[in-house]
Amino acid sequence: MSRRACVIGASGVTGGELLRLLVKHEGIDISCTTSREYVGEYVFRVHPNLRGRLGISFTESSIEAVLKHDPDVAFLALPHGESIKWVPKLLEAGLTIIDLSADFRLRRPESYIEWYGWREGHPYPDLLGKAIYGLPELHRGELRGAKLIAVPGCMATASILSLAPPAKLHLIDLGRIVIDVKISSSGAGSQVSRLDMHPFRTYVVRPYEVAHHRHIAEIEQELGLVSGEAVRVAFTPHAVDLVRGILATSHAWLSRDVSEPLLWGAYRSMYGNEPFIRIVKDRAGYQRYPDVKYVIGSNVADVGFEIDNRMNRLIIFSAIDNLLKGASGQAIQDMNIALGFNETEALDAAPLYPV
């Protein structure tokens, strides 16, 4: 049976990717697409790649307008702080909600004071307790039948997936992890600051929010759940001259003697049957470690590692397409699990190559 889906905030970058994927989903009919800026305009005039694939127009961005289309599932591709205005009423109407913002990712209401500057904390602490963090590789069982799913942040996704296996086995010092992330321009969305315009972004490798990035909260939360202990990470992102992609390089100090076969076993134990995780550590070929170039256009996460025996250090890599496994692709993977579709439906395309 087909389900009706509405994409709220469909004129943005992640909204466009949701539509591109949903038009080929055999179990989904797109019932509405909302936009504040483009009401009444054809979707393909904002997302030209959908010309000939989707002939509907953007509708008014209001709860009442959405509910008139009687959707079963709503994707919220809205800025942080906006989804909380929609979620309670959409839940009350019985919809399955896939929220791509950060509004329901953190479990502790007070965390929103520290990381998002909300003076009173989270206004719906009861809903925080019901929201499922939408990282299937860690929460697949909880996602089945879930009504409120918080899609992880893109840089958090790359970091957590690569660090979870050694963290789970306590192979590393959980109180001292350093993560360096390179992120493409599409991570800034469609409403960008001056520094994300082309003349400022080209040829750039620019650190930003170097000591207190909000994705730290997700990373520490999820790795803490995996390991059963408190986790502390130092995290610094860099804006780079790419359209798509994230490369996360993590440095962790080993807590015991660790061999390469042991690490292979740790990663295969967690990810050996995962449809969208590839373990990349090769001695030949074009790709020796995870590389953004070889995941573009896919819902794949490549993870890999190397041991630095001289420094007793583990170097861990992860590469994803930030718009797919880091946002819209993962959102659809979450929906597939929640609604009982094949988990890979609409997501099984191989990465683009060459790009």
QUIKA-V966525 format. One record per residue. N is the residue number from 0. RES is the residue in one small letter. BURIAL is I if it has 24 or more other C-alpha atoms within 12 Angstrom, else O. Layout:
# QUIKA-V966525
n: (N	N)
res: (RES	RES)
burial: (BURIAL	BURIAL)
This chain:
# QUIKA-V966525
n: (0	1	2	3	4	5	6	7	8	9	10	11	12	13	14	15	16	17	18	19	20	21	22	23	24	25	26	27	28	29	30	31	32	33	34	35	36	37	38	39	40	41	42	43	44	45	46	47	48	49	50	51	52	53	54	55	56	57	58	59	60	61	62	63	64	65	66	67	68	69	70	71	72	73	74	75	76	77	78	79	80	81	82	83	84	85	86	87	88	89	90	91	92	93	94	95	96	97	98	99	100	101	102	103	104	105	106	107	108	109	110	111	112	113	114	115	116	117	118	119	120	121	122	123	124	125	126	127	128	129	130	131	132	133	134	135	136	137	138	139	140	141	142	143	144	145	146	147	148	149	150	151	152	153	154	155	156	157	158	159	160	161	162	163	164	165	166	167	168	169	170	171	172	173	174	175	176	177	178	179	180	181	182	183	184	185	186	187	188	189	190	191	192	193	194	195	196	197	198	199	200	201	202	203	204	205	206	207	208	209	210	211	212	213	214	215	216	217	218	219	220	221	222	223	224	225	226	227	228	229	230	231	232	233	234	235	236	237	238	239	240	241	242	243	244	245	246	247	248	249	250	251	252	253	254	255	256	257	258	259	260	261	262	263	264	265	266	267	268	269	270	271	272	273	274	275	276	277	278	279	280	281	282	283	284	285	286	287	288	289	290	291	292	293	294	295	296	297	298	299	300	301	302	303	304	305	306	307	308	309	310	311	312	313	314	315	316	317	318	319	320	321	322	323	324	325	326	327	328	329	330	331	332	333	334	335	336	337	338	339	340	341	342	343	344	345	346	347	348	349	350	351	352	353	354)
res: (m	s	r	r	a	c	v	i	g	a	s	g	v	t	g	g	e	l	l	r	l	l	v	k	h	e	g	i	d	i	s	c	t	t	s	r	e	y	v	g	e	y	v	f	r	v	h	p	n	l	r	g	r	l	g	i	s	f	t	e	s	s	i	e	a	v	l	k	h	d	p	d	v	a	f	l	a	l	p	h	g	e	s	i	k	w	v	p	k	l	l	e	a	g	l	t	i	i	d	l	s	a	d	f	r	l	r	r	p	e	s	y	i	e	w	y	g	w	r	e	g	h	p	y	p	d	l	l	g	k	a	i	y	g	l	p	e	l	h	r	g	e	l	r	g	a	k	l	i	a	v	p	g	c	m	a	t	a	s	i	l	s	l	a	p	p	a	k	l	h	l	i	d	l	g	r	i	v	i	d	v	k	i	s	s	s	g	a	g	s	q	v	s	r	l	d	m	h	p	f	r	t	y	v	v	r	p	y	e	v	a	h	h	r	h	i	a	e	i	e	q	e	l	g	l	v	s	g	e	a	v	r	v	a	f	t	p	h	a	v	d	l	v	r	g	i	l	a	t	s	h	a	w	l	s	r	d	v	s	e	p	l	l	w	g	a	y	r	s	m	y	g	n	e	p	f	i	r	i	v	k	d	r	a	g	y	q	r	y	p	d	v	k	y	v	i	g	s	n	v	a	d	v	g	f	e	i	d	n	r	m	n	r	l	i	i	f	s	a	i	d	n	l	l	k	g	a	s	g	q	a	i	q	d	m	n	i	a	l	g	f	n	e	t	e	a	l	d	a	a	p	l	y	p	v)
burial: (O	O	I	I	I	I	I	I	I	I	I	I	I	I	I	I	I	I	I	I	I	I	I	O	I	O	I	I	I	I	I	I	I	I	I	O	O	O	I	O	O	I	I	I	O	I	I	O	O	I	O	O	O	I	I	I	I	I	I	I	I	I	I	O	O	I	I	O	I	I	I	I	I	I	I	I	I	I	I	I	I	O	I	I	I	I	I	I	O	I	I	O	O	O	I	I	I	I	I	I	I	I	I	I	I	I	I	I	I	O	I	I	O	O	I	I	O	O	O	O	O	I	I	I	O	O	I	I	O	I	I	I	I	I	I	I	I	I	I	I	O	O	I	I	O	I	I	I	I	I	I	I	I	I	I	I	I	I	I	I	I	I	I	I	I	I	I	I	I	I	I	I	I	I	I	O	I	I	I	I	I	I	I	I	I	I	I	I	I	I	O	O	O	O	O	I	O	O	O	O	I	O	O	O	O	O	O	O	O	O	O	O	I	I	I	I	I	I	I	I	I	I	I	I	O	I	I	O	O	O	I	I	I	I	I	I	I	I	I	I	I	I	I	I	I	I	I	I	I	I	I	I	I	I	O	O	O	I	O	O	O	O	I	I	O	I	I	O	O	I	I	O	O	I	I	I	I	I	I	I	I	O	O	O	O	O	O	O	I	I	I	I	I	I	I	I	I	I	I	I	I	I	I	I	I	I	I	O	O	O	O	O	I	I	I	I	I	I	I	I	I	I	I	I	I	I	I	I	I	I	I	I	I	I	I	I	I	I	I	O	I	O	I	I	I	I	I	O	O	O	I	O	O	O	O)
